[in-house]
Amino acid sequence: MRRGQKRVFFPLLAIALCLCIASVDAGTTLQPPVKLKWHHYRRYTTCKYAEEFVRHQVELFWKEDRSITAKLLRLLYSDCFVTGCDASILLDGPDSEKTAPQNRGLGGFVAIDKIKEVLEIRCPGVVSCADILNLATRDAVHLAGGPAYPVFTGRRDGVISKAAMVDLPSPSISGGEALAYFKSRGLDVLDMGTLLGAHSMGRTHCRYILDRLYNFNNTGKPDPSMNKAFADQMRKQCPQRTKRVNLTHWCF
């Protein structure tokens, strides 16, 4: 990422995560909302150093793989946008959110599992996976050069994880459809731009945009709303028949 981009990107990213984290009640899936608290574990539980344990593990993963920031950002976004920040994205099963088509290619599960394992040794049964995911993402963003924004804690983990409940916008919808989609969630155009912009850090897969490049709405032509120069650039990186599936740092 170029230096000039970084100064713009991370403030947006911090706003996006505050929208996803600080103001979202926990565990809305089959459980009543709870009031999130500042330093919940330090002040109200026996796991006083939960946040320090999370931060240490994230630092270890960061030293080995700096893409952990992008992985956790996407994982958190996918979790929070469906039924709230309840960690239901972490649940396994053939009909889970984890296996839904919109969530193909998600990463970061290994990191969250490792952090949970460490916390269960240190203070079993205290820290929710939902809080682990939120805290770990915050720490990964900070390591990548972003601000150390506050994360309120005390979330409960969700218990339902059905692919039918996955309600993430398709990569192929238009800008107008995306805005209507976000408005149905009580979010406006600024929220949409901020959340999608922050969530686009890192890599995506060509398969998600091939229809817009070559066969938009079955017309056999590219999406006419795309900038022509940008569409040409994307077609070079994503030929119609290719084994190359990744491209970096783009958003529409």
C-alpha positions in Angstrom: 0.0 0.0 0.0 1.3 3.4 -1.0 2.1 5.8 1.9 -0.5 8.3 0.7 -3.2 5.7 0.7 -2.4 4.6 4.2 -3.2 7.9 5.8 -6.7 7.9 4.3 -7.5 4.3 4.7 -6.9 3.7 8.4 -9.1 6.6 9.7 -11.9 5.1 7.6 -11.1 1.7 8.9 -11.3 2.9 12.5 -14.7 4.4 11.8 -15.9 1.2 10.2 -14.9 -0.9 13.1 -16.4 1.4 15.6 -19.7 1.1 13.6 -19.4 -2.7 13.7 -18.0 -3.0 17.2 -18.6 -0.2 19.7 -22.3 0.4 19.0 -23.5 -3.2 18.3 -25.2 -5.1 21.0 -23.8 -8.6 21.6 -25.2 -12.0 20.8 -28.5 -11.0 19.2 -29.0 -14.6 18.0 -31.5 -16.2 20.4 -30.2 -14.1 23.3 -31.3 -10.8 24.7 -29.0 -7.8 24.0 -26.4 -7.0 26.6 -24.9 -3.6 27.5 -21.2 -3.6 26.4 -18.7 -2.2 28.9 -15.3 -0.5 28.8 -12.7 -3.0 30.1 -15.4 -5.5 30.9 -13.0 -8.4 31.7 -10.7 -6.3 33.8 -13.4 -4.7 35.9 -16.1 -7.4 36.2 -14.5 -10.8 35.7 -11.7 -13.0 37.0 -9.9 -12.8 33.7 -8.3 -9.4 34.4 -5.7 -9.6 31.6 -7.9 -11.0 28.8 -7.1 -8.1 26.4 -3.4 -8.5 27.1 -3.5 -12.2 26.3 -5.3 -11.5 23.0 -2.9 -8.8 22.1 0.1 -11.0 22.7 -1.2 -13.8 20.5 -2.1 -11.4 17.7 1.4 -10.0 17.8 2.8 -13.5 17.4 0.6 -14.1 14.3 1.4 -10.7 12.9 5.2 -11.4 13.0 4.6 -14.6 10.9 1.9 -13.3 8.6 1.0 -9.6 8.2 -2.0 -10.5 6.1 -3.7 -11.4 9.4 -5.1 -7.9 9.6 -7.0 -8.2 6.3 -8.2 -11.7 7.2 -9.6 -10.6 10.6 -11.2 -7.5 9.1 -13.1 -9.6 6.6 -14.0 -12.2 9.2 -15.3 -9.6 11.6 -17.3 -7.8 8.9 -18.9 -11.1 7.8 -19.8 -12.0 11.4 -21.3 -8.7 12.4 -23.3 -8.0 9.3 -25.5 -11.1 9.6 -26.9 -11.4 13.2 -24.7 -9.0 15.1 -21.2 -9.5 16.4 -21.9 -12.9 18.0 -19.1 -15.1 16.5 -21.6 -17.3 14.7 -19.2 -17.1 11.7 -16.9 -19.4 13.7 -19.3 -22.3 14.1 -18.7 -25.4 11.9 -21.3 -27.5 10.0 -22.6 -28.1 6.5 -25.2 -25.3 6.8 -23.1 -22.8 8.7 -22.3 -19.2 7.9 -18.7 -20.3 7.5 -19.6 -22.5 4.5 -21.9 -20.1 2.8 -20.9 -19.0 -0.7 -20.5 -15.4 0.3 -17.9 -16.4 2.8 -15.6 -18.6 0.6 -12.0 -17.7 1.2 -12.4 -16.3 4.7 -9.3 -16.6 6.8 -8.2 -15.9 10.4 -10.0 -18.9 11.9 -6.7 -20.4 13.1 -5.7 -17.3 14.9 -9.0 -17.0 16.7 -8.9 -20.7 17.7 -5.4 -20.3 19.1 -6.4 -17.3 21.1 -9.4 -19.1 22.5 -7.3 -22.0 23.4 -4.9 -19.8 25.3 -7.7 -18.0 27.1 -9.4 -21.3 28.1 -6.1 -22.3 29.8 -5.7 -19.0 31.5 -9.3 -18.4 32.6 -11.7 -21.1 31.3 -15.2 -20.3 30.4 -14.9 -16.5 30.8 -14.1 -14.8 27.5 -16.5 -15.1 24.6 -15.4 -15.9 21.1 -17.3 -12.8 19.9 -15.1 -10.6 22.1 -12.0 -12.4 21.1 -12.8 -11.7 17.4 -13.4 -8.0 18.0 -10.4 -7.5 20.2 -8.1 -9.4 17.9 -9.2 -7.4 14.9 -8.6 -4.2 16.8 -5.1 -5.3 17.7 -4.3 -6.4 14.2 -5.4 -3.1 12.8 -3.2 -1.2 15.3 -0.2 -3.4 14.3 -0.8 -2.5 10.7 -0.5 1.2 11.5 -4.1 2.1 12.5 -5.3 3.8 15.6 -5.7 1.9 18.9 -9.5 2.6 19.1 -11.6 1.4 22.1 -13.5 -1.9 22.0 -16.3 -2.3 24.5 -16.7 -5.9 25.6 -19.1 -8.3 27.2 -20.6 -10.0 24.1 -22.3 -13.3 24.2 -21.7 -16.0 21.5 -24.5 -16.9 19.1 -25.9 -20.3 18.9 -27.5 -20.4 15.4 -25.4 -20.7 12.3 -27.5 -21.5 9.2 -26.4 -20.6 5.6 -30.0 -19.4 5.0 -29.4 -16.7 7.5 -26.3 -15.3 5.8 -27.4 -12.0 4.4 -24.3 -10.4 2.9 -24.6 -8.3 -0.3 -23.5 -10.0 -3.5 -20.5 -8.5 -5.3 -22.6 -8.2 -8.4 -25.3 -5.8 -7.2 -25.3 -2.3 -8.4 -24.5 0.8 -6.3 -28.1 1.7 -5.9 -29.0 -1.9 -4.8 -26.1 -1.8 -2.3 -27.3 1.5 -0.9 -30.9 0.1 -0.5 -29.5 -3.0 1.1 -27.5 -0.9 3.7 -30.5 1.4 4.3 -32.5 -1.7 5.3 -30.0 -2.2 8.0 -30.4 1.4 9.3 -27.1 2.5 7.6 -26.6 5.4 5.1 -24.3 6.0 2.2 -21.4 7.1 4.4 -21.7 3.9 6.4 -21.8 1.9 3.2 -18.7 3.5 1.8 -16.8 3.3 5.1 -17.6 -0.3 5.8 -17.0 -1.6 2.3 -13.9 0.5 1.9 -12.3 -0.8 5.1 -13.4 -4.3 4.4 -11.7 -4.3 0.9 -8.1 -4.3 2.4 -6.0 -7.1 1.0 -7.0 -9.6 -1.7 -10.2 -10.7 -3.3 -11.0 -13.5 -5.9 -11.5 -12.9 -9.6 -14.6 -15.1 -9.6 -16.5 -12.5 -7.7 -16.2 -9.9 -10.4 -15.9 -11.9 -13.7 -19.5 -11.3 -14.5 -19.0 -7.5 -14.2 -16.0 -7.7 -16.5 -17.3 -9.9 -19.2 -21.0 -10.7 -18.9 -22.9 -8.2 -16.8 -26.6 -9.3 -16.4 -26.0 -11.8 -19.2 -25.4 -9.1 -21.8 -22.1 -10.5 -22.9 -20.6 -7.1 -22.1 -18.9 -5.5 -19.1 -20.8 -3.5 -16.5 -21.3 -0.1 -18.3 -21.2 1.7 -14.9 -17.5 0.8 -14.5 -14.7 3.2 -15.5 -13.4 1.9 -18.8 -9.7 2.2 -17.9 -10.3 0.5 -14.6 -12.3 -2.3 -16.3 -9.4 -2.8 -18.8 -7.0 -3.1 -15.9 -9.1 -5.6 -14.1 -9.5 -7.7 -17.3 -5.7 -8.0 -17.5 -5.5 -9.3 -14.0 -8.6 -11.5 -14.4 -8.8 -13.1 -17.9 -12.0 -15.1 -18.6 -10.2 -18.5 -18.4 -7.5 -18.2 -15.8 -6.0 -20.1 -12.9 -5.0 -16.8 -11.4 -7.6 -16.0 -8.7 -6.2 -13.2 -6.6 -5.9 -9.5 -7.2 -5.0 -6.8 -4.6 -6.2 -3.5 -3.2 -9.2 -2.6 -5.3 -12.7 -1.4 -4.6 -15.5 -0.3 -6.9 
